[in-house]
Amino acid sequence: MRTIAVMNQKGGCGKTTIAINLAGAFAQLDRRVLLIDLDPQAHASVGLKIETEQLETTTYELLMDPTIMVKDVLIRKTENLSLLPASTGLNAVEQELADRDGRERHLADKLLRLPPDAFDILIIDCPPSVGLLTFNALIAAKEVLIPVDASFFSLHGLIKLRETIEVIEEELDHKLQVRVVCNNLDTRTHFSNDLLAETAKFHGAILTKTYISNTVRLKEAAAKGVSIFELDRSSKAAQQFLSLARELIEKYIEIEQDELNSWIEKLYGPRTVSEGVLFTLDAPDADEVLVTGEFTNWSREGIPLERDAADGRWKAIIDIEPGEYEYRFVVDGVWIRDPNNKDYIRNEFGQENSLLVI
């Protein structure tokens, strides 16, 4: 699945408008799209006519509750477009996750548990700031789309934002493909054309050929809680978003499967594969690694992992029925929590057992 984070820390650049209507454009092109609202303002949800205060589960519960899966939050809007709605509860995520291990990986962990053929494209509407929620979006994504509007401040902010993304890439050891799209552009004015030329001068290598014009039709669509395609498919804005979607499809560089699998294993330990559940542990100095848990009745013998000659990691594939299980690794006789799994439960002895949800 392809994942695109729509991001800009500057407000008023049309970030959510881009996210909603780009998702709608991909859906029009017969892609199965999941729009993920990660903004505490929940504008992507409101923009698709979702009354967020009536919802029991949102992206807040998805991030905070290890037992909540994507299917528990998902709302299907059209045949090809689904939504993970947000709520104002997301404002508390930064504080509530501050001391948790792997706090920047919560969204990626949940998305990795989706069946590989569930969706073709995931689009994440990021908050207008660079904090923990944005970190979650960037870890889950391999691409970033930055909307910029026709203003001097937006152009100046783009330079700073690209520098921020470079720092994030280095800190997280996670490479991102960055693209910029000009939004809310009025090409009838010299000012807008001059800013477009300046953007192309300094960011031409990542600037999309397609731009989105300034039009009231997009505002009307948002007010009605629909994408531009449900309001006026023949409009200039609809055609521009279709052009943008086609351009992004043409420019897509798919991750090599070996690289993707390696990245997933580093990011999240246990994951479902065709033969069962793959457990992975990086323990280069260990002589023996076992995994045990509720699926083995906490047997001390456990199930042995074998060292992979290719990458040196310890691995085992175990056939486990769907459900929730606590487990631990046993490394040379020492019982430890899975360091790659942020989800855990404290047992009666005050120790931490990793939690596996299938």
N, C-alpha and C positions, 0 to 999 in steps of 0.2 A: 504494500500500500504506500502511496505517495503522500507525504505530509508537508503542508505549507503553512508556516506561521505568518500571519499578516500583522505587522508590527510597526509602530512609530510612537515614540514617547511624547510627541507633540500632539496636543489635542486639536481638533478642527480640521484635520487633514483628510477626513473621509475614510478612515481605516475600516470602520464597521460597514459602511456602504460598499466598499470594495469587497470585503469578506462575504457579505450576503449575496451580492450580485455576481461575483466570480463563482461562488458555489452554485448559484442558479444557472450560470452559463455552462459550467461543466456538466450539470445535470441535463441541460438541453442537448448536450453532445453525447448523451447516453452513457455518462460516467456515473457510477454510484457514489454519491458524495455525502460525507458526514461533516457538518459544520459544528465546531466546538466553541462554545462561548466561554471564554476564560476571563472576561472583563466583569468586575464587580458591578458595573453599571448595567450589565445585562442588556445592552442595546441590541445585540444580534438576536437575542431571544424576543425582545419587545418588537424589533423590526420584522419578525416573522409571526407576530400576533400571538405570542405566548404570555399568559398571565402568570408571571414567575412566582408571585406571592401565593398562588394556589398549589404549587408543586411540592411534593414530599421529598423528591430526590432531584438534585441538580449537580452541576460540576463540583460544588462544594462537598457534597456527600461522596462523590466519586473520588475526590482527592483525600478525604479524611477517614473514610471507613473502608478497611481492607476487604470487607465482605460485599461491598457495592461494586457491581461490574457495569460496563458500558450499557449492556442491554437493560439494566434497571433504570437508566436515566434517559435513554434514547426516545425521541419523539419523531415519528415519521411525518414529514410535511407533504411530500409528493412522492411519486413512484421512485424517483432517483435521488431525492434529497431528504436527509434526516438531520436532526439537531440534538446536540447535548446542551440543554439550557443552563443558564447561570442564575445566580441569586446574589443578593447583597452579602450573604454569608461569606463570600470569597474575600471580603475585606479582612476577615479574621485569620485567613490561612497563614499569612506571614508570621503572626505571633504564635499561633497554635502549633506550627511545624518547626519553629525556630530551633528547638533542641533535638529534633528527630534525625536519625541517620537517613541518608538518601532522600532528604526532603525535596531536592530539585528533580527527583526522578519519579514522583508519584503518578503523574499523568502518563509518562512513557510506559510504566509498569502495567497500567490498566489497558492501554492501547495495544501493547504487545500480546495481550491475552485474547484479542479479537481473532476470529478465524481469518486466515490469510486472504480469503476471497470475500470477506464481508463487505468491503468498500474498495473502490478504486482510488479515491482521493479524500484525504482528510484536510480540512482547512480550519486553522485555529485563529480565532479573533483574540488577540492579546490585549491586556490592559494598557492604557497610555502611560506606562512607567516601566522602568527596568528594575524589577524586584523578583521575589520568589516565584510568582505566578508566571512571569515572562521566562524565567529560567526553566520552569517546567515545560513551557511551550517549546523553547528552543532545543531542549534535550530530546523532546518527542519528535521534533521536525528534522528534516534534512535541507529544507529550503526556507528562505525568508523573503517575503514580498513587502517592500516598504513603499507605501503611498506617500507622495509629497504633493502639496497644493501649491498654487501659484503665489508664493510669498517669499520675501527675502528671508524671514525667520525660518521657514521650512527648509530652504536651501542650506542655510547655515546649520540647522539642526541635523540635516542629513549627514553632513561631514562628521559631526560628533557621534551620531548614531552608528555610523560605519566603524568608527574607532571603538565604540563600546562593544559592538558585535565581535570585532577582532579580539578584544580582551576576553570576552566570554568564550570564544572558540578555544583560546589558549588555556584558560582556566579549566574548562570542561573537557578538553581534548576531544572536541567534537566539531568537525568541519561542516560549514553551512554554505549552501549556494545562495548568494544574495542577488536579488533583482529589485529594481526601482521602477515604479509606475507613476507617471504624472497624472494627477486627479484634479477635477474641478477646474479644468483649464478653459479659458475663453480665448481662442486663437484669433478673435477679431481685434484684440488689443495688442499694441506693441509691447506693453509691459509683460504680458503672458508669454509672448513669443521670445522676448529677450531672456526671460527666466528659463524657458524650455531650452534655449540655446546654451545657457550657462550650465544647466543640469547635464546636457549632453557633453559639454566640454570637459567637465570634471568626473562624470559618472557614466560616460557613453558605453563603456564595456558591459555594464550591468543594467542599462536603461532599456526598458521595453520599447519597441517601435510603436505599440499601441498606447494611446493616452485616452483618458476619460474626460469628456467635455462637461462644462458647467451647464446643468439643465434642471429645471424644476420637476421633471418627470421622476427623477430619482427620489426627490423629497416626497412626491405624491405617493410613490410606491411604499416608502418607509411609513408614511402616515396610515396607509391601508394595511400594513403588516404583510406585505408580499414583496417578492423580487420584481425587478423591472419586467421580467418575462411574463409574469402573470398580469401585470398592468397593461403593458403595451409592447408586445414582442417585436413589432415593426419599427419601434422608435430608434433614433440614432444611438441612444445610450445602450439599448439592448444589443445592437449590432457591434458597438465598441467592446462590450464585455465578451461577446462571442469571439471577436477578433483577439482579445487578450487571452482568453482561454485556449484558443487554437495556437497562439504564439507560445504559451507556456508548455503546451503539449509537445510542440515541435522542438523546444529547447531542453526538454527533460533529459537528464542524464541518469539512467537507472543505476542504482548501486549494484556492484557485483555481488552475487549471492553469497560467496565465501566471506566477503567483507561484512555483509549484513549479518550473517549468522554469528560471526565473531563478535561484532558489536553488540548483538542481542545478548549473547552469553555473558559478556562483561557487564552489561547493564542490569540484567535481571537473571538470577540463577535458574530456578526451575521454570521450564516452559514446555508447553504441549507440542509434541511432534507426532508423526503418524503412528509410531510404535508405542507411544505412551507419554511419560513425562521425563524430560531430560534434566538431570541434576548435574551441576557443574561446580567445581571448586578449584581455585588456583592455590595450590599448596606445593610449591616446588621442592621443599625440603622434606616432605612427608614420605614415610615408608608405607603407610597404609591409611586409606580413607574409607569410611563407611557412612551410610546414611540410615537413620532409624527414626521412627516416629509412630504416629497412630496407625499408619498403614502397615506397620510390622509389629503392632502391639508393644512398641518400645523395646523390642528385642535387643539385647546387648551385642548379639552377633551382627545385627543389621544387614544391610545389603552393600556389598563391596563396590567401590568405584574403581575404574581402571584408568591408568594414565594414558592420555592420548599422545602418541609419538609425534604427531604433527605440531601441536602447540603446547604440550607439557601439562595441560589441565587434566584434572581428574574428572571422569564422566561416568554416568550410568543412566540407562533408560529403563524406567520401571512402569509396568502396567498398573495404573491406579484408577479406580472408579471415580466419577465426578463427586465432588464434595469439598469439605473443609478439613484440613489435616495440620496438626502441629508436628514438627520434625526438628532434628538436629543432626549435624555432622559429628562423626567421631574420628578425630585425627590423631593417629598414634596413641589411641586410648583416651584422648582428651575430648570431652563433649563441648561443642561450640555451636553458636548460632550461625546461620548462613550469612556471611558478610555481604553478599550481593542481594539479599532480600530485606527490604526495609520493613516488611510486615512481620510483627511478632506479638506474642502473648506471654505474659508472665505466668509461670506455673506456681504450684503451691509452695515451692521452695524459694521463690523470689528470683528464679533464673528466667532467662528469655528463651522461649521456643519460637522458631521461625514458623510462619503461617503460610500454608499453601492452599490456594483456592482454585479448584478445577471446575 
